[in-house]
Amino acid sequence: MKCVPDGLHHIEVIYDYVQEAFPNICDEVICTTGWKESLEWQHKVRNALQTLKGKGRVHKTGLEKGYWRIQVNLNGKTLLDACCGGRSIWFDKKHTDAIYMDIREELPGTIALQPGWSVEPDIIGDYRDMVFKDETFHHVMWDIPHILEARAGIMLQKYGKLGHDWKNDVQRGFKEIWRVLKPHGTLVFKWCDLHISVSEMLRQFPETPLHGTRTKKSVSAQHGTYWIFFIKIPK
C-alpha cells in the first residue's frame, strides 16, 4: 500500500494507484471468495486496507462509504505527537516532519460552542501499544488527559479522561514512548495537576527528567500546567 499517498482517497482511486504501480499483478482474474464480480487483485487491496485499519494506519471514522484515510508512508517522519487531540499546542498544526496520533477521531462540529475544533489524527493509535518500530523518532510530545474521571462536559469531550487504572496506563505509555525514541531523542511531557500531583505522576516513570517546571511557583494558577523534558541517553 505504500504506492498510495497519505490522505483521504476513494477506493476506486486507490485501485488506480495500485494498478499503475503494479500492473503485473493486476490481471483480470475474478475473485471466487470475495465480493461478487470483483477482481482478485482488488480483493487483495481491500484485505490490505482492513489489515492496516486494524493496526491504526488506516481509518474510516466519519467518512462516506467507499472512502479511506491512509497513513502508511512513515519515511522521513521524525516527530511524534502521541496524544495529539486538537493540536492546540502546535504552532504548525500540519508539520511535515510530524505524525499526529490519537486514540479517537472527532470531526468539526462535534462541540457546538467551538465548531472549528476537531481531532483528526494521521494515525488512530494507542500510546500504550504503538505500531512503530524501535528507535523511530527524534522527538515525542506526550500530552495526556489530566481529568481522572468525568461523566460529561466540554472538558471531557475535548481532552478525555485518564480513568482509575491510570498508573498502569501511563507506565505502559512511557515504556512505549521510550522504545520508539532514538538514542538522545527527547520527550516532552505536559501535565496539569488538577486531580493528580505532578510528583505522583512522575513517580510512575522509570527515568529522571532532564529539566522543566519544577516548583509550584513557576505555575500561575492553583492547578497549573507543567512541562517536563526527558532525553534518552544511551546506557
Secondary structure as GFF3:
##gff-version 3
##sequence-region A 1 235
A	DSSP	beta_strand	7	10	.	.	.	ID=ss1
A	DSSP	alpha_helix	11	21	.	.	.	ID=ss2
A	DSSP	alpha_helix	40	54	.	.	.	ID=ss3
A	DSSP	beta_strand	58	59	.	.	.	ID=ss4
A	DSSP	beta_strand	67	70	.	.	.	ID=ss5
A	DSSP	beta_strand	79	81	.	.	.	ID=ss6
A	DSSP	beta_strand	98	102	.	.	.	ID=ss7
A	DSSP	beta_strand	123	124	.	.	.	ID=ss8
A	DSSP	beta_strand	137	143	.	.	.	ID=ss9
A	DSSP	alpha_helix	154	159	.	.	.	ID=ss10
A	DSSP	alpha_helix	166	180	.	.	.	ID=ss11
A	DSSP	beta_strand	181	192	.	.	.	ID=ss12
A	DSSP	alpha_helix	198	202	.	.	.	ID=ss13
A	DSSP	beta_strand	211	212	.	.	.	ID=ss14
A	DSSP	three_ten_helix	216	218	.	.	.	ID=ss15
A	DSSP	beta_strand	225	231	.	.	.	ID=ss16
###
